[in-house]
Amino acid sequence: MADSAAAQLYDLIRQDGELTRSLFRQALQDPGGTVQRIRQLGQERGLELTDDTIRQFIASLDDDASKQWLVKARGGL
């Protein structure tokens, strides 16, 4: 269930270009804070996720854009 909630939240974030860019910029400076922000975005949408669930989901992504994002923000994600 957590994986489906994470996938649903990921799709919502990916559909919002400004939010995606904002999270990317934050991840470059504060990766741990980015995970917390993603968790808060989920809570606002009724999706209960843990920081670990978010990190695991992000690590499992298999598309080039996400992999590039992870390489740049690897520190705390």
PEMOBEL-V193250 format. One record per backbone hydrogen bond with DSSP energy under -0.5 kcal/mol. CO is the residue of the C=O (numbers start at 1). NH is the residue of the N-H. E is the energy in kcal/mol with one decimal. If there is no record, write none. Layout:
BEGIN
CO|NH|E + CO|NH|E
END
This chain:
BEGIN
1|5|-2.1 + 2|6|-2.7 + 3|7|-2.5 + 4|8|-2.4 + 5|9|-2.4 + 6|10|-2.7 + 7|11|-2.3 + 8|12|-1.9 + 9|13|-2.6 + 10|14|-2.8 + 11|15|-1.6 + 12|16|-0.5 + 13|16|-1.4 + 15|17|-0.8 + 16|20|-2.6 + 17|21|-2.4 + 18|22|-2.4 + 19|23|-2.7 + 20|24|-2.2 + 21|25|-2.6 + 22|26|-2.3 + 23|27|-2.6 + 24|28|-1.6 + 25|29|-0.9 + 26|29|-0.8 + 26|30|-3.7 + 30|34|-1.8 + 31|35|-1.7 + 32|36|-1.8 + 33|37|-2.3 + 34|38|-2.6 + 35|39|-2.4 + 36|40|-2.4 + 37|41|-2.5 + 38|42|-2.1 + 39|43|-2.3 + 40|44|-2.3 + 41|45|-0.8 + 42|45|-0.9 + 42|47|-3.4 + 43|46|-1.7 + 46|48|-0.7 + 47|49|-0.7 + 50|54|-2.1 + 51|55|-2.6 + 52|56|-2.8 + 53|57|-2.4 + 54|58|-2.7 + 55|59|-2.5 + 56|60|-1.2 + 57|60|-0.5 + 57|61|-0.6 + 58|61|-1.1 + 63|67|-2.4 + 64|68|-2.5 + 65|69|-2.1 + 66|70|-2.6 + 67|71|-2.2 + 68|72|-1.9 + 69|73|-1.8 + 71|74|-0.6 + 73|76|-0.6 + 73|77|-1.0
END
